[in-house]
């Protein structure tokens, strides 16, 4: 009977599964095993003199973990903290084809998210709330920013509570009749309309003033996940169209008291230089994230040690510091696991999770270490296993591929995937995808294109699509499910 993974994990000396999550946003303990690159402090910057920057990295290499670590260190600093404004979702932008994305969309959204963060600060820190209550102008500005971009569900925003004296004072400041004092909703409407007509610089000036009034040294805008939805995942032009108004907005990027930190996929770098978008490397310092085998080995060691119980009550030495500690002697597990990761922390974590899952599915003794057979089965492959999900996305070695396959090769791959337990003849493929009246591209040429798309560095590779004369084509080196 298979062993439960959690039971095996406990008997190996862990407090919890060190490979349960591989998405940075779900890892609440990330700072405990974060590996800091030599340029990390420069990317993070000084909250008292903030400066915008860009970090490029392939998917699965740790962009989000760096964003989260910067937010934790800068937003949670004991002195001179930054007000953290994350931009990781983009459903608030106008849908494609409806209107052009502009700088104003971003500035309004940043104002709204900054105001939400400030409102949370007021709710969590009574002293800050008292400071705002004593200066009703600041409180009115904060509420106006909340209403400025709250086009959806505005009724969920908090009401503005003001006494008669404050209302009269604000009316004079806004040059409204102050006898009798206007109702709060009229004051708020006037302030919101004022911001709707204001310049970007005026809005940003007031945002920075509000942040500093609340006790922050600056505002950090952290931009991530620009290519991780259905509109942009396989379309570089769509990503550039989305991000161009923000990353080219020098009013924002160089505004005193504000820093924009961009965490972008590496394939955008050359495209942005070619189109001279934001003049990266000239106006914006650029950092590139890559992982050596030593870096990955250090990350693995820290992760295992963090989740491990200490040996003895006093020593504090973790029970597990290497993956080899979980395996049969002489397995060389750490080196092989790092090599299988091919420079990707996410791939390393997913592979480790698979090794444990496969091991637990095949044993009946929870004290048994991972055997050489299991390691050979998953780490002995020279190429990653292929998987096609229900949405038509291609995965290689547990990592979803960025490249979107053209229509006909994709349809052929989907058909081969549906019939992956048998060979499919050329005639069957031709009959499936062509009508009698068409002059089709030969199935053999489509297969050649498909092989090149799956493995662009290997000419006419048969690693994934085998062919036997008289039988046809069949997928090989695939996996039926992914971790």
N, C-alpha and C positions, 0 to 999 in steps of 0.2 A: 504494500500500500504506500503511495507517495507520501513524503513528509511535507508538512506545512512549511512554507518558506519562513514564516515568522518564528516558528519553533526552532528551525535550523539556525536562524540568525541569533536567537537568544543563546543557544548552546555554544556558539562560536565566541561569545563574549561581547556582543553589541547591545547597546541600550535600545536601538531601533535600526531599521534597515538603512545602511548608508547609500544604497542605490535605488531607493524607492522613487526619487524624483530626479529628473534631469533637466527640468525647466526652471530657470533662475527665479521666476516670479513665485514659484511654489516652495522655494527653499528658504524657510524662515531662519535657518542657522547658517546661511551662506558666509557670513563674516568669519565664522569659526575656522574655515578652511580655504579662504580666498588666497590665491597666489598673486602677489603684486609684481607687475612688471617694473623695470627700472624707470620708465617714463610715467608711471601712474600718478605720482604727485604732481607732475607738470600738467597732466590732463585734468586732474581734480582742480588745481589752481588754488588761489587765495580768495576766500570769500570777501575779504575787504577790498580787493582789487580784482574783481571777476573778469575773466576773459573767455570768449567763445572758442570752441575747438571741435575737431571731428575725429572720431575713432572709426576706422574701417576694419572689418573682419568678415570672414566667411560665416555662413549660417552654422550654428552649433559650436562656435569658437569662443563664446563668452561675452558678447556685446552687452546683453541684458544684465549679466552678473556685474559687469563694470558699472553700468548705470545704477544698479541697486546699491553697490558699495559706495559710489560717490554720493548718492542720496542719503545713505546712512551716516557717512562721515561728515558731510557738509551740513545736512539738515539737522543732525542730532548733536552737533558740536556744542560743548559747554559754553564756549564764548564765540561771538561773531558767527552765529549759524546763518545758513542761507535758507530762504523760503523756497522749497522745492516744488516746481511745477512740471509734472511729467506729461508728455504727450506720447501716448502709446496706442491710441485708438483714433480712427479718422472717420467714423460714421457721421460726425457733425459737419463735415465738409459737404458742399453741394454735390449731388450725384453727377456722374459724367454725362456731358451733353446738355445739362440744364443751365449752368452758368460757369464762367471762368473762375478758378480759384485765385484769390488775390491776397495781398498782404493784410488787408483789413480783416479777412476771415480769421487769420492767425492771431492778430493783435487782440481782437475781441475775445477769442477763445482763451488766450493767455490771461487776459484781464479777468475773465470769469473764473478760470481755474485758480488763479492767484487769490481772488476774493474768497473762493471756497476754502482754500487753505488758511487764509486769515480768519475766516469765520470759525473754523475748527480751533484755531489758536485761542480765540476769545472764549470759546466754550470750555476749553481745557485749562485755561489760565485765568482765574478770577482777577488777578492784578492787571493783566492786559485788558480785560473787559472794563475794569474801572477806569483805566486810562482813556479808552475810547469813549466811554460814557461821559467823561469830563470834557471831551472836545467833540461836540455833536457834528461838526463839519466833517471830521474823519469818519464818524459812523455813517453819515449820509453818503459819503463817497464810496465807502465799502459796499453799502447796499445798492448803490447805483451800478457799480461794476457787476454785482451779482445779477441784476436785471438786464444789463446791457446785452449779454449774450444768451440769456436764458429764454430762448425762443420756444423751447419745449418745456412743458410743465411749469410755467412761471408761478402757479399757485402753490407750489411746494416750497417756494422761497420764504424765508422768515419775514415777519412783519417788522416794520420800523416803529419802535416805541419812543416817543419824545414828549417831554412836558411842554407846557405853554411857553415858558421862557426860552427854551431851546428852539421851538418852532419859530418864534418871533425873531430870534437871532439869525437863524438860517434863512428866513425870508429876506431879511435885510442884506445878507451876504449874497443871495441869489437875485437881489433887486426885484423882489415881489412885494406886493402890499402886505404889511405885517399887522394891520389892525382890521379885523381880528386875525390872529395867527393862522396861517394855512394848515390844512390837515396834512399829516405825514405823507399820504399817498401823492398829494400835489407836489410837495417838495421833492419826493423821490422821482416823480415823473419829470420834473424840470431838470434835475441833476442828470438823469439818464439821457434825456434828449441833448443836454449839453455835451455829454461824452460822445453821443452818436455823431455830433458835428465836429468834435475836437480833432486835432491833428494827432498822428501817431506819437510824436514826441511829447505832447501834453499828456496823453494817456499814460505813456510809460513813465513820465516824471511823477505823476500822481501815484502810480503803482509802487514805484520805488520808495516814495515818501511814506506811503501807508505801511509797506513792509518794515521800514526802519522805525516807524512809530510803534510797531508791534514788537520790536526787539530784534529784527533780523538785520544782518549786515548787507545782504544783497538778495537777488532773485536768481535762482538757477533753473533754467528751462531745459529739461532732459528729453530729447527726441529719439524715439526708438520704434522698432517694428514698422518701418515705413513700407515694407514690401511683404507683409504677412497676411494679406486678406485676398479674397478672390479677384479683386480688381487689379491688383498690382503684383501678385506673387510671381507671375510669369511674363511680366511686361515692364521692361526697363523704362520705356518711354512714359508709361503711366506713373511710375515711381517719380521720375524727374518732373513731370507735370505737377504732381502732388507737392513735392518738396521745394520746388524752385522758388515760389513766392516767399517762403520762410528763410531758406538758406542764402538767398540773395538780398535780404532786407537789411541793409547796413544800418538803418535807423535803429533796428532791434539788436543786431549782432554787436554793434559798437556803442550801445547806449550805456552811459555810466550807471553802475549798480546792477547791471544785468549780464548774465553769461548764458549763451546757448551751447549746450553740449550735444552733439549729434553722434548717434551710434548707428552706422550705416553699413549695408552689405558691401563687400569689397568690389563687386562687379560694377558699382556705381562710380568708382574712382576715375577710371579712364574716360567714362562717358561724361562726367562732370567737367573734367579738364578740357575735353574736346569741345564742349559747348560753353566753356568759360563760365560755368555756373559758380557764383560766389567767390571765384578766384582762390580756390583752395590751394594751399601751400604758399599763397602770397599774403592774403589777409587773414586766413584762418589756419592756425597750426594744425597739422595732421599727424595722427598716430596710427600705426598699423599693429594689429594684434595677431601674433602667431605663437605657436606652442612647439617647443623642442621636446624631444623625448624626456630630457631631464626635467623640464617644466611639468609635463604630464605625470611623471613619476612622483614629483613632489606633491602635486595636487592629490594624487591617489593616496600617498602616505598620510597627508593631513586629513583627508576625508575619513580614512579608516580609523585613525587615532582619535578624531573628534567623536565619532559614534561609539567608540570602544569603551567598555568598562575598564577602570584602572586595575592593575594587578596589585592586590592588597589594599587595605584601607588607608595606608599612610603614603606609600611610594608615589602614587599618582601616575605611574608609568602605564600607558595603555596596553591592553592585552593584545591588540591587533594593530600592527603598523605596516604590514605588507600584505598583498593579496596572496602571496605564497603561504602565509600563515593559515590560510583557509584551504590549502590544497595539499595533495600528497607530496612528500619530499622529492626534491629533484625535478620539479615541474617547470622551473624557470617562468613562473606564472606572471610575475610583474612585467618582465621585459616583453613577453609575448602579448600581454594585454595592452601595453603601451604601443607596441608596434601595430596591433590591430586597429588602434584608434586613429592612426594616420593623421595626427596633429589636431584631432577634435576632442575636446573634453566631453562633449555630449555623447559622441560615439563610444568613448571609453566607458562612460557610466552605463550606457545602454547595454554594451557588450558584457560588462560585469553582471548586470541584472539578469541577462539571458543565461550566463553561465550558472548562476545560482538557481534560477528557475528550472533549467534543464537538469541540473544535478538533483534537486529535490524531487523532481518528477520520476527519477529513476532509482531512488534508494528507499530503503525502509528503516534505516537507522539514522536518526537525526544527528548523531555524533560523527558520522562519516564525513571525511574531508572530500573536496572536489577531486575527482580522479583524472588521470592523464587522458583517458578516453574522451571525457567531456571536454577537456581543454583542446584536444586535437580536433574534435568535431567542430568547434566554433572558432578556434584560433588557428587551426591548421590550414584554413582556406587562404589562398593567395589573392582571391578576389572576393568582394562582398556579395552576399546573397541578394537576389532581386525579389521585390515584392510590389504588387500593384493593388492599391486600395480601391474601395468601392466608388470613390469619386474620380478614379482614373489617374491618380497621382502615382508616380514611380518612386520607389524607395530603394536605396542601395545600402546594404549594411545597416539598416535601421534608420537611415537619414533620408528625409524626403528631398528629392532633387529639385533644383531651381528651374532647370530647362524644361520648357513646355514642348512636348512632342508635336510635330505637325499632324494634321488630321488623319491621313491614311496610315502612316506608320503607327500612330496611336491606336487606331481601330484594329489593325492587324495584331498588335501586341495584346490588346484587350481580348481578342478572339483566342489567341494562343494561351492566354492566362485562363480563360474560362475552360479550355480543354487541355490543361497542362499535364494531365495524367496520360495523354496519348499523343501519337503523331498525327499531324494534320497535313493532308496532301495539298499540293499546289492547286489542283483542280477544285478542291473544297474551298480554299481561300479565294480563288478567282470567282467561283460561283457565289460566294458570300458578298463580295464587295463590288463586283462589276455586273453590268447588264450585257445582254448579247450584242446590243447596238454600240457599246462603247469600245474604244481602242485603248485598253488599259495599259498602264505601265506594268511591265512584267512583275509577277509576284517575287521573282528572284531579286529584282532591283529594289523592290520595297523592303525586302528582308535585309539586303545589304545596307540600305539607308538606315534601317532600324538598328542594326548592329552598330553602325557608326555613331548613332545618336546615344546609344547606351554606353558605349566605350569609345569615345572619340580618339583616344590615344592608341588604340589597337586596330590595325587594319583587318577588316572582315573577320573579326573575332567570332569564335564559336563557343565562347565561355557561357553564353546565356541562351542561344538559339542553335540547337543541334539540327543536322540534316542527315538523313539516311536515304539513299536512292531507293525508290520503290515504296518508302513509308512516308516521307515528307519531313515536316518541321515539328520540333517539340522544344518547349522551354526546359532548360536545365539550370542547376544552381539557383533555385528559387527557395523561398520559405513561405509557408502557408499563412503565417501570422507574424506580426511584429510586436515587440515589447511595448 
